[in-house]
Amino acid sequence: MTVSLASVWNTAPTSAPAQRKDRYVPGSSAHPAKMLPVLAAHAILAYTRPGETVLDPMCGIGTTLVEAIHHGRNALGVEYEPKWAHLARRNAVSAMLDGGNGHGSVACGDARDLPALIPAEHHGKIALVLTSPPYGPSVHGQVRSSRETGQRGVVKRDFRYSHDPYNLAHVPTDALLDAFTDILTQCRRLLRPGGTVVVTTRPWRERGELIDLPSAALAAGEAAGLIPTERNVALLAGIRDSRLIPRPSFFQMKNVRDARRQGTPLHLIAHEDVLVFTKAAPPAGTCRSESSRGSYEQHTYSARKPPTAATYRSRTSTGRHRHAL
C-alpha cells in the first residue's frame, strides 16, 4: 500500500464490508461505529515505522490493531465493553495467525485509566495513538428489509454500543468532551516525545443543530497538552471518473431525504476529519522526572477545560432561508 502525504486521504476505494472481508472474525460487523480499515492503515503507514507500537484507547472490534499487525507494527487496545474487547482480541489473534508480523493485545476497561491498563514497559514509548470518539446516533445502525424479515417496513439493528449508561456513547456531549480530554491526557503521558495522535471524527445533527465534533475534538486535544499539526480529510466516498461516489448508510440517506422534504438543505457527509497532534519533544537540557510507573513526563502543561458542547452547536437553516441545491 502506497501512502500519499496529501491532505485528502482516499480511504474508501471499496465499501467498508469489502475492506473487512476475510480479515475480521464473524460478529465484527455488529459494532455500530467501525473505523475504515484503509483509513487505519493509511495513518499507521504515514506516522509509524515497522516494529513501533500503536495504541487505540477505544478500540472497538480492533480495527487499529488488525491493520497495525498486518503492517508489521505492534498494537495495544483498550475497550470498555467486554463484548467488543473479546472480538478485538479475536481479531488481533486472527491477524497474527494470518501472517501479520506484529503483535497485539487488548485490555478491557475505562480508557481514562490507561496507565493502569497498559503495561509499564510501554509507558513513554508509544509511537502512535489512533482512535475515534463515539459519534451521534444518526450515523449508526444496520437495517433488515421486509424481504429479509417477512415483516412490513425495515427493522433497525446493531445501533447501540451497549445498554450501559456509563458508556461514553450514551452520555451528554459535554460529558463526552470532558472524558475525551481526560483520555487524550492519558495518551499524551504514554506517548514517546515527538509521538503522534490521530483522531478521526465527523459532525452530526441533533434536532436540527449541527454538532461540530471535529472542532470539539481539536479543542480537547489542545486542552490535553497536545500540539495540533495537521487537519486532513479521509474520504467516506469512492472516486470514479474524478467524481465522488457516496457510500452512505441507510439512515444517513433517510435523514437527509427527510430533512430536504422539510426544506432543510442537508447533504450527505462524504468524509471524516482527521486531526493530527504531536507530543512535544523535550528541549535540550530540560529536566524531566520519572513517574512511579517508569514514564517520563514534562511539567510544562496546564490542564485547560475545553469549551462546552454549546460552543460547537450551529443551528440549521429553516425553510425560510433555503439554499440552492
N, C-alpha and C positions, 0 to 999 in steps of 0.2 A: 504494500500500500504506500503510495507516494503522498506525502503531506505537503500541501501548499501553505505558505505563510500569509496568504491573503486574508483579509478580514471577513470575507464571506466563505463559510465552510460548506462544501457540497456534501451534506451528511444524509441525504435521503435519495440516493440514486435508485434505490429499490424500496419497497414498502417495509415497514417495521417487521411484520411476520417473516418476510423473505430474509431479512438480515439475521433473524434469530433461528432460522430453520437449521436443524441438526446440530446446533451449538448449545442449546438450553434444554434442561430436563423438562418432562411433562409437568404441567401445572404452573409454569413460569408466566404464561400469558394471562393468568388471573390477576396479576398485580395491576392496580389501576393507573399507575404512572411510571412507566418504564423508560429509562433513558435509551435513546437510539444507540445500538452497538457501534455504528460507524462514527457517531459523534464522540463516544467514549474513546474509541481507537484513535481518532484524529487528535484529541487532546493528549492522550498518553504518548503518542509518537512525537508530537510537537514539543512537549515540555519535559520529557524524561529520556534517559538512555537505558539500554538493556542492563538488567541487573539491579536497577534502582527500585525503590519502594513507593507504591501508590496507596493512598488511603481514601476510602469513601465512608464518612461517618454516618450516612443514612443510605445504606447500600441497597435496600430493597431486595430484589432477587439476585443481586450480584453482578450486574452488567459491567461495572467498572472492573471488578475482579476478573471476570471471564476474559475481557479484552486485554487486560494487563498481562495475564498469564499467557495468552496466545502470542503476545508480542515480547515475551522474554523478560517481563518485569515481575517483581513480587508485589503482592497486593494484600491489604488488610481491610476488612469491612466491619462496620458496626451497624446493627439493625435492631430497632426497638421491638418489633413484632416477632414472636417466636416462629410463627408460620413462615414469614418471609426469610428470617435468618436461616431456617432449616433448608429452604430452597436455595438460598445463596451459597450455603456450604456445599450442597449437592452440585450446583453449577460450577463452583470452583474446582471441586474434585473431578468433575467431568472434563473440564478444560485441561487439567493436568494429565488425565489419562488419555486425552485426545491429542497429545503431542505438544502441549504448551510447555515452554521452558521455564516458566516462572512458578512460584508457589503462592498459594492463597490461604487465608484463614479468616473466619468470621466469628465475632463476639456478639452476643445478644444482650442489649442493654441500652440505656439512655445516652445519646451522644454528648450530652452535657457533662458526662463523667468519663470522657475519653482517656485521661491519664490513668485511670484505674482499669480501663478495659483493654488498653493497648500495652503489650509487654514493654518493660522499661528499656530493653535494648534498642527499641525503635524510637525512643524519645529524642527529639532533636535531629533525627536522621531521615525523616520523610521527605522525599523529593517533590511529590505532587499530591495535593488533595483535590479530588474531583467529586463533586456532589451536586445535588439539586434539592431545594426546599420543596415541600408539598405545594401543589397548585390548587386553584379553586376547583370546586366540584364540576364545573361545566366542561372540563377537559377530560373527565374520567368516564370509564364505563364501556361496556360492550353490550350489544343487543342480540336478541334472537327473534327472528321474524315469525309471523304466523305460519309460514311454510315449515319452519323447524318445530314449532311448539304445537301446532294444530289449534291454537287459540287466536282469538281476534286481537289485532294490534301487535305491538312489539313489547318484549319483556327486557328490562334493563338488568344487567348482572355485572358482577365484578367492578362495582363502582365505589367501594369503600376499602380503605386500608385495613380497617378493623372496626370493632364496636367499642374499643377502649376510648373513653372520653379524654384521657390524658395524652393520647397520640397527637402529635403536633398538627396532623392533617385536620383535626377536629376542633382546634382551639381558635379563638378570635384572632384576627390578623395582628393586632397589637401584641398579643402573647406570642404569636409565631415569630414576629420580628425580634422580640426580646430574646427568645430561646435561640433563634438562629445566630444572633450576635454572640451569645454565650458559646455556641458550638464553634463558630469561627475563631473565637478567642482561644478555645482549647486546641483547635487545629494549628493556630499560629505557634503555640507552645511546643507542638510536636514536630513542626517543620524544621528542616535544617536552615541555617542562614542562607538567604537567597532563594529558598524554595518557593514553589508556585501553588496558588489556589485557583481552581477553575470552578465557577458556579454557573450552571445553566438554569435559566428560568424564563418565564413568559408572563405577560399580564393576563388578567381575566376580568370578567364583568360580573358585578353583583348588584342586582336590582337596578340596572341601567347605568351603573357607575363603573368606570374603568379603575381597576386596582393595579397600579403600576408597580408590580412586584420587582421587576428588574432594578428600578431606581431605589426601591427599599432595600434590596439585597446589596446594592452598591454601598449605600449608607451603612448597612450593618457591617460590611467588610471593613470600612474605614473606622467605624466605632470599635472594631475588634483589634485595631492596630495594624491592619494590613495596608499595603500600598497599591492602589489601583494602577494597572499598567496598560491594559487593553480592554476594549469593548468590541466584541465580534458578533457575527451573525451566523447561526447554524441553521441551515435550511431544513424545514419540515416538508418541503415540496421537492419533487423531482424537476429535472431540467430536460426539456425536449425541444429541439429546434430553437434554442435560445429563449424558450418560454418556460415559465414556472408551471408545473403540473401539481396542483394541491393534492394532499393526501389526508383530508380531514376525517375525523371520526363522525359517526352518525349524529352524535349530539352537538358537535360543533356546527355541522350543516344545519341541523334543526334550529339551533339557537339563532344563527344568522338569518335564516329564512323567516322565522317568526318575527325577529326584530325588524326586518325590512318591510314585512306586511304591515307593521305598526308605524312605519315611517322613520325608523331609526336606521341611519346609514352604517350598519356594521359590515365588516369584511372578515373573511377567514384569516386566521393567523397562520402565516406561512413560514415562520422562523421562530427560533428561540434566541434570546440574548445570551451571549457567552461572556461572562465577566471574569477577567483575569487579574489576580493580585499577586504580589510577592511579599515575602518576609524580608525586612531589611537585613542586610549583612552588617555585622558589627564593624565600625570603622577601626582602623589600625590603632592599637593602644587602648581600646575600650575595655573597661573592666567588666567581666561577666561573673555571675555567681551560679554555682551549680545547685540545682534543686535536689531535694531528697530522693527524687526518682531518677536522677542522673542526667537530666537535660539541662542545657544552658539557656538562660532567659535574660534578655536585656531589660533593664529597668528604664526604658525611655518612653513608654506609652502610658497614657492616662485613659481610663475607661470613659467612654462617652456614650450616653444613651442615644440610640438612633431616633430620628423623628417618628412620630406615631403614624399609624395607618392612614389617618385622616390627611396627612401630608401628601399621600400618593393616590388620593381619590380624585377622579376627573369626571364631572358629570357629563353624561351623554347628551348630544343634541336631540331635541324633540322634533316632532313632525313639523313644527312651525319654522324650523331652521334646517331644512333638508339640504343635503349636499348632492351634487350631481354624481351619479354612479355610472 
